[in-house]
Amino acid sequence: GGVLSIGGTDRRHYKGEIKWTPMMKRDCIWEYCVAALSLDLGGATIVKSLTEFGVTLIDSGTTQSLLPPGIMRKIQAHFQAHYCHLPLVCGPPGKTLFDDHCIEGDELPRGFPTFTWRFDNGVNVVVTPEVYFERWRGPPLRWCLGIAAREPELGNPNTTLGDTFMAAAYVVFDRHNSRMGFADPVRPARGAVLPGATQRAVPLPTQPRTRAHLGMVLGYSGAML
């Protein structure tokens, strides 16, 4: 769950200071676009330029985070070069996390790396595994990678950061000042990261995983000003 405040921020739901990054107006057909400058995975920088991301939209109406195919290939290559010991990171073609297969178990296994998104104005957002994995309730409980390559027909924007990004932060949509704010949320982390999960490949649930839906996602805490 989460919380949405309209007309102001709610100090009860974040800690520290809100850090602000300006909205991008150029080439953005949507409202809340920002400049993503680089992306770290497990401490290594795998994307180093704004050009690779293109236009980046922070979107409460998208469940997954949808990235340009080139960036998704870099993510997969880094995972498979450094984390092949983790379940479903490597495997036969069509049978990995990157092929929409999911880990089955009560808890997400330990050892998956964190992402660090770096935005204009020195704003960094750390996305942990319990955020970027989608949890599908069972039985059995399934953990599915909530990051995917964007479909070419989606067009602009090039990068869309949805619930599997936004759940990592307290997010502020400040239209009046043309900026986005991010702060550390005050709430329990979504999911659990504990040892002992049953690890085997399972296909996606028969109910399609939603890539986009109408309305505000309440898997994160945030405000609209």
TORNUDO-23690 format. One line per 8 residues: number of its first residue (from 1); their letters; for each residue z, y, x of N, C-alpha, C. Coordinates in steps of 0.2 Angstrom, whole numbers, plus 5000, padded with zeros to 4 digits. Each point is the difference from the previous one (the first is absolute). Layout:
BEGIN
NUM) a) Z Y X Z Y X Z Y X ~ ...
END
This chain:
BEGIN
1) ggvlsigg) 5000 4994 5004 5000 5006 4996 5000 5006 5004 ~ 5000 5006 4997 5000 5006 5004 5002 5006 4995 ~ 4998 5006 5002 5002 5006 4996 4995 5005 5001 ~ 4998 5004 4995 4995 5005 5000 5004 5007 4997 ~ 5000 5005 5004 5003 5006 4998 4994 5005 5000 ~ 5000 5004 4994 4995 5005 4999 5003 5007 5000 ~ 4997 5005 5004 5002 5006 5000 5005 5002 5006 ~ 5002 4995 5004 5004 5001 5005 5002 4993 5004
9) tdrrhykg) 5003 5001 5006 5002 4994 5003 5007 4998 4998 ~ 5002 4994 5001 5007 4998 4998 5003 4997 5007 ~ 5005 5004 5002 5004 4998 5006 5003 4993 5000 ~ 5002 4998 4995 5003 4993 4999 4995 4995 5003 ~ 4994 5001 5000 4995 4994 5001 4997 5001 5007 ~ 5002 5004 5004 4997 5000 5007 5006 5003 5005 ~ 4999 4998 5006 5004 5003 5005 4997 5003 5006 ~ 5003 5005 5003 4997 5003 5006 4996 5006 4997
17) eikwtpmm) 4995 5002 5003 4995 5006 4998 4994 4997 4998 ~ 4997 5004 4995 4993 4998 4998 4995 5003 5005 ~ 4996 4996 5003 4995 5002 5005 4993 5001 4996 ~ 4997 5006 5001 4994 5002 4997 4993 4999 5004 ~ 4995 4998 4996 4993 5000 5003 4996 5003 4995 ~ 4995 5004 5002 4996 5004 4996 4995 4995 4996 ~ 4998 5002 4994 4995 4997 4997 4993 5002 5003 ~ 4995 4995 5000 4993 5002 5002 4996 5001 4993
25) krdciwey) 4997 5006 5001 4996 5002 4994 4992 4998 5001 ~ 4998 5000 5007 4993 4999 5001 4999 4992 4999 ~ 4994 4999 4997 4998 4993 4999 5004 4996 4996 ~ 5005 5003 4996 5005 4996 4996 4998 5001 4993 ~ 4998 4995 4996 4998 5001 4993 5007 4999 4996 ~ 5005 4998 5003 5006 4999 4997 5005 5005 5002 ~ 5006 5000 4997 5005 5005 5001 5004 5000 5007 ~ 5003 4994 5001 5005 4999 5005 4997 4996 5006
33) cvaalsld) 4996 5003 5004 4997 4998 5006 5003 5003 5006 ~ 5002 4996 5005 5003 5002 5006 4996 4998 5006 ~ 5002 5002 5006 4996 4998 5007 5004 4995 5003 ~ 4998 4994 5000 5003 4994 5004 4997 5001 5007 ~ 5004 5000 5005 4998 5001 5007 5000 4994 5004 ~ 5005 4995 4999 5000 4994 5003 5004 4995 4997 ~ 4999 4994 5002 5004 4994 4997 5002 4995 5005 ~ 5007 4999 5000 5003 4995 5005 5002 4994 4996
41) lggativk) 4999 4994 5004 5002 4994 4997 5004 4996 5005 ~ 5007 4999 4998 5004 4997 5005 5001 5004 5007 ~ 4999 5006 4999 5001 5004 5006 4994 5002 5004 ~ 4994 4997 4998 4994 5001 5004 4995 5004 4995 ~ 4997 5005 5003 4996 5005 4996 4993 4996 4999 ~ 4998 4999 4994 4994 4996 4999 4994 5005 4997 ~ 5002 5005 4997 4996 5005 4998 5002 5007 5003 ~ 4995 5004 5003 5002 5006 5003 4996 5006 4998
49) sltefgvt) 4997 5000 4995 4996 5006 4998 5000 5001 4992 ~ 5000 5006 4998 4999 5002 4993 4993 4997 4998 ~ 4995 5000 5004 4993 4998 4998 5000 4993 4997 ~ 5004 4996 5003 5000 4993 4998 5003 4999 4993 ~ 5005 5004 4998 5003 5000 4994 4996 5003 4994 ~ 4996 5005 5002 4996 5004 4995 5005 5004 4996 ~ 4999 5001 4994 5004 5003 4995 5006 4995 4998 ~ 5006 5003 5001 5006 4995 4998 5003 5003 4994
57) lidsgttq) 5001 4996 4994 5003 5002 4994 5006 4996 4999 ~ 5006 5004 4999 5006 4997 4998 5000 4999 4992 ~ 5000 4994 4998 4998 4999 4993 5006 4995 4997 ~ 5003 5003 4995 5005 4996 4996 4997 4996 4995 ~ 4994 5000 4999 4997 4996 4995 4996 4994 5003 ~ 5001 4999 5007 4997 4994 5003 5006 4996 5003 ~ 4999 4993 4998 5005 4996 5002 5000 4998 5008 ~ 4994 4998 5002 4999 4998 5007 4999 5007 5004
65) sllppgim) 5000 4999 5007 4997 5005 5005 4993 4997 5002 ~ 4995 5004 4998 4993 4999 5001 4997 5004 5006 ~ 4998 4996 5005 4998 5003 5007 4992 4999 5001 ~ 4997 5004 5004 4993 4999 5002 5000 4993 5003 ~ 4994 4996 4999 5000 4993 5003 5001 5000 5008 ~ 4998 5005 5003 5001 5000 5008 5007 5000 5002 ~ 5004 5004 4996 5007 5000 5001 5003 4993 4999 ~ 4998 4998 4994 5003 4993 4998 4998 4995 5005
73) rkiqahfq) 4994 5000 5003 4999 4995 5005 5004 5001 5006 ~ 5002 5006 5002 5004 5001 5006 5007 4997 4998 ~ 5003 5001 4994 5006 4998 4998 5000 4992 5000 ~ 4995 4997 4998 5000 4993 5000 5000 4997 5007 ~ 4996 5003 5004 4999 4998 5007 5007 5001 5004 ~ 5003 5005 4999 5007 5001 5003 5005 4995 4998 ~ 5000 4999 4993 5005 4995 4998 4998 4993 5003 ~ 4994 4998 5000 4998 4994 5002 5000 4999 5008
81) ahychlpl) 5001 5006 5004 5001 4999 5007 5007 5000 5002 ~ 5004 5003 4995 5007 5000 5002 5005 4997 4996 ~ 4998 4998 4994 5005 4997 4995 4997 4994 4997 ~ 4997 4996 5004 4997 4994 4997 5005 4995 4998 ~ 5006 5000 5003 5005 4996 4999 5003 5001 4993 ~ 4999 5005 4996 5002 5001 4994 4996 4997 4994 ~ 5003 4998 4995 4996 4997 4995 4994 5003 4997 ~ 4994 4997 5000 4994 5002 4997 4997 5006 5004
89) vcgppgkt) 5002 5002 5005 4997 5005 5004 4993 4997 5003 ~ 5001 4994 5003 4994 4997 5002 4999 4993 4996 ~ 4994 4998 5000 4998 4994 4997 4993 4999 4998 ~ 4998 4995 4997 4993 4999 4998 4997 5006 4997 ~ 4993 5001 5000 4997 5005 4997 5001 5000 4992 ~ 5002 5005 4997 5002 5001 4993 5007 4997 4998 ~ 5004 4999 5005 5007 4997 4998 5005 5004 5003 ~ 4999 5007 5002 5006 5004 5003 5002 5005 4995
97) lfddhcie) 5005 5004 5002 5002 5006 4996 4995 5005 4999 ~ 4995 5000 5005 4994 5005 4999 4995 4997 4995 ~ 5001 4994 4998 4995 4998 4995 5003 4999 4993 ~ 5005 5004 4999 5004 5000 4993 5004 4993 4999 ~ 5002 4997 5006 5005 4995 4999 5007 5002 5001 ~ 5005 4997 4997 5007 5003 5000 5005 4995 5003 ~ 5005 5003 5002 5006 4995 5003 5004 4999 4994 ~ 5002 4994 4999 5004 4997 4995 5007 4999 5003
105) gdelprgf) 5005 5003 4996 5007 4999 5002 5005 5006 4997 ~ 5006 4999 5000 5005 5004 4997 5001 5007 5004 ~ 4998 4999 5007 5001 5006 5004 4994 5001 5004 ~ 4998 5006 5002 4995 5001 5005 5002 4998 5007 ~ 4997 4996 5004 5002 4998 5006 5001 5006 5005 ~ 5004 5000 5005 5001 5005 5005 4994 5000 5005 ~ 5000 5006 5003 4995 5000 5005 4994 5004 4999 ~ 4998 5002 4994 4994 5004 4999 5002 5007 5002
113) ptftwrfd) 4994 5003 5003 5001 5007 5003 5000 5006 4995 ~ 5002 5005 5002 5000 5006 4996 4994 5005 5002 ~ 4998 5003 4995 4994 5005 5001 5004 5007 5000 ~ 4997 5004 5005 5002 5008 5000 4994 5004 4999 ~ 5000 5003 4994 4994 5005 4998 5002 5007 5003 ~ 4995 5003 5004 5002 5007 5002 4995 5005 4997 ~ 5003 5005 4997 4996 5005 4997 5000 5007 5003 ~ 4996 5004 4998 5000 5007 5002 5007 5003 5000
121) ngvnvvvt) 5002 5005 5004 5006 5003 5001 5006 4996 5002 ~ 4999 4995 5003 5005 4996 5003 5004 4995 4996 ~ 4997 4999 4994 5003 4995 4995 4998 4993 5001 ~ 5005 4996 5001 5000 4993 5001 5003 4996 4994 ~ 4997 4995 4998 5002 4995 4994 5000 4993 5003 ~ 5006 4997 5000 5001 4993 5003 5000 4996 4994 ~ 4995 4995 5000 4999 4995 4994 5002 4993 5002 ~ 5005 4997 4998 5003 4994 5002 4997 4994 4996
129) pevyferw) 5001 4994 5002 4996 4994 4997 5002 5000 4992 ~ 5007 5001 4999 5002 4999 4993 4997 5005 4995 ~ 4996 5005 5003 4997 5005 4996 4992 4998 5000 ~ 4997 4999 5005 4993 4998 5000 4998 4993 4998 ~ 5005 4996 4999 4999 4994 4996 5001 5001 4993 ~ 4996 4997 4995 5001 5000 4993 5004 4994 4999 ~ 5005 5001 4995 5004 4994 4998 4998 4998 4993 ~ 4998 4994 5000 4998 4997 4993 5005 4995 4998
137) rgpplrwc) 5003 5002 4994 5005 4995 4997 4997 4994 4998 ~ 5004 4995 5001 4997 4993 4998 5004 4998 4994 ~ 5001 4993 4999 5000 4996 5006 4993 4998 5002 ~ 4998 4999 5007 5005 5002 5005 4999 5007 5002 ~ 5004 5003 5004 5000 5007 5002 4994 5000 5006 ~ 4996 5005 5000 4995 5001 5005 5000 5007 5003 ~ 4998 5000 5006 4999 5006 5004 4993 5001 5002 ~ 4997 5005 4998 4993 5001 5001 4999 5007 5004
145) lgiaarep) 4995 5000 5004 4999 5006 5004 4997 5005 4996 ~ 5004 5006 5000 4998 5005 4995 4995 5006 5004 ~ 4997 4998 5005 4995 5004 5003 4993 4996 5000 ~ 4995 5004 4998 4993 4997 5000 4995 5005 5002 ~ 4994 4997 5001 4994 5004 5002 4998 5003 4993 ~ 4998 5007 5000 4998 5003 4994 4993 4997 4998 ~ 4998 5000 4994 4994 4998 4998 4995 5006 5001 ~ 4994 4998 5002 4995 5006 5002 4999 5004 4993
153) elgnpntt) 4999 4997 4995 4999 5004 4994 5005 5004 4997 ~ 5006 5000 5003 5005 5005 4998 4999 5007 5003 ~ 4996 5001 5005 4998 5006 5002 5006 5004 5003 ~ 4999 5007 4999 5006 5004 5002 5006 4999 4996 ~ 5006 5000 5003 5002 5001 5007 4998 4993 5004 ~ 5001 5001 5006 4998 4995 5005 5007 4995 5001 ~ 5005 5003 5000 5007 4997 5000 5004 5002 4995 ~ 5003 4995 4996 5005 5001 4995 5006 4996 5001
161) lgdtfmaa) 5006 5004 5000 5006 4998 5002 5004 4999 4993 ~ 5001 4994 4998 5003 4999 4993 5007 4998 5001 ~ 5002 4996 4995 5007 4998 4999 5003 4997 5007 ~ 4996 4996 5003 5002 4996 5006 5001 5004 5006 ~ 4998 5007 4999 5002 5005 5005 5006 5004 4997 ~ 4999 5003 4994 5004 5005 4998 5008 4997 4999 ~ 5000 4994 4999 5007 4997 4999 5004 5000 5007 ~ 4997 5003 5005 5004 5000 5006 5003 5007 5001
169) ayvvfdrh) 4999 5005 4995 5003 5007 5001 5001 5003 4993 ~ 5004 5005 5000 5001 5005 4995 4994 5004 5000 ~ 4995 5000 4995 4994 5004 5001 5000 5006 4995 ~ 4998 5006 5003 5000 5006 4996 4993 5002 4999 ~ 4997 5001 4994 4994 5003 4999 5001 5007 4998 ~ 4998 5005 5005 5002 5007 4999 4993 5004 4999 ~ 4997 5000 4994 4994 5003 4999 5000 5008 5001 ~ 5006 5003 4998 5000 5007 5001 4999 5002 5007
177) nsrmgfad) 5003 4997 5005 4999 5002 5007 4995 4995 5004 ~ 4996 4996 4996 4995 4996 5003 5003 4996 5006 ~ 5005 4996 4998 5003 4996 5006 5003 4994 4997 ~ 5000 4995 5004 5004 4993 4998 5006 5000 5004 ~ 5005 4998 4997 5007 4999 5004 5002 4993 5000 ~ 5003 4998 5006 5003 4993 5001 5007 5000 5003 ~ 5004 4996 4997 5007 5000 5003 5002 4992 4999 ~ 5005 4999 5004 5003 4993 4999 5004 4999 4993
185) pvrparga) 4998 4995 4997 5003 4999 4993 5007 4997 5000 ~ 5004 5002 4995 5006 4997 4999 5000 4995 4995 ~ 4999 4994 5002 4999 4994 4995 5000 4994 5004 ~ 5001 4994 4997 4999 4994 5004 4993 4998 5001 ~ 4999 4997 5006 4993 4999 5001 4997 4995 4995 ~ 4994 5000 4999 4997 4995 4995 4999 4994 5004 ~ 5002 4994 4996 4999 4994 5003 5006 4998 5005 ~ 4999 4995 5004 5005 4998 5005 4996 4997 5006
193) vlpgatqr) 5003 5000 5006 4997 4998 5006 5005 4995 5003 ~ 5000 4994 4998 5005 4995 5002 4996 4994 5003 ~ 5004 4996 5004 4997 4994 5003 5000 4994 4994 ~ 4996 4995 5002 5001 4994 4995 4995 5000 4995 ~ 4995 5004 4999 4995 4999 4995 4996 4994 5000 ~ 4998 4997 4995 4995 4995 5000 4994 5003 5001 ~ 4996 4998 5005 4994 5003 5002 4994 4995 4999 ~ 4996 5002 4995 4994 4996 4999 4995 5005 4996
201) avplptqp) 4994 4998 5001 4994 5004 4997 5000 4999 4993 ~ 5000 5005 4996 4998 4999 4993 4995 5006 4998 ~ 4996 4998 4995 4995 5005 4998 5003 5006 4996 ~ 4997 5005 4999 5002 5005 4996 5002 4998 4993 ~ 5005 5003 4997 5002 4998 4993 4993 5001 4995 ~ 5000 4996 4995 4995 5000 4995 4999 5007 4997 ~ 5005 5004 4999 5000 5007 4998 4997 5004 5006 ~ 4995 5004 4999 4997 5003 5006 5005 5005 5002
209) rtrahlgm) 5000 5001 5007 5004 5005 5003 4997 5007 4998 ~ 5004 5004 4998 4997 5007 4998 4999 5004 5006 ~ 4994 5003 5000 4998 5004 5006 5002 5008 4997 ~ 4999 5001 4994 5001 5007 4997 5002 4999 4993 ~ 5005 5005 4998 5002 5000 4993 5001 5007 4998 ~ 5001 5002 4994 5001 5006 4998 5008 5001 5000 ~ 5001 5007 5001 5007 5002 4999 5004 5000 5007 ~ 5006 5001 5000 5004 5001 5006 5003 4993 5002
217) vlgysgam) 4999 4998 5007 5003 4994 5002 5008 5002 5001 ~ 5004 4996 4998 5007 5001 5001 5003 4995 5005 ~ 4996 4998 5005 5002 4996 5005 5003 5004 5006 ~ 5000 5007 4999 5002 5004 5005 5004 5006 4997 ~ 5003 5004 5004 5004 5006 4998 4996 5006 5002 ~ 5000 5005 4995 4996 5006 5002 5000 5005 4995 ~ 4997 5006 5001 5000 5005 4996 4993 5004 4999 ~ 4999 5003 4995 4994 5004 4999 5002 5007 4998
225) l) 4998 5005 5004 5002 5007 4999 4994 5004 4997
END
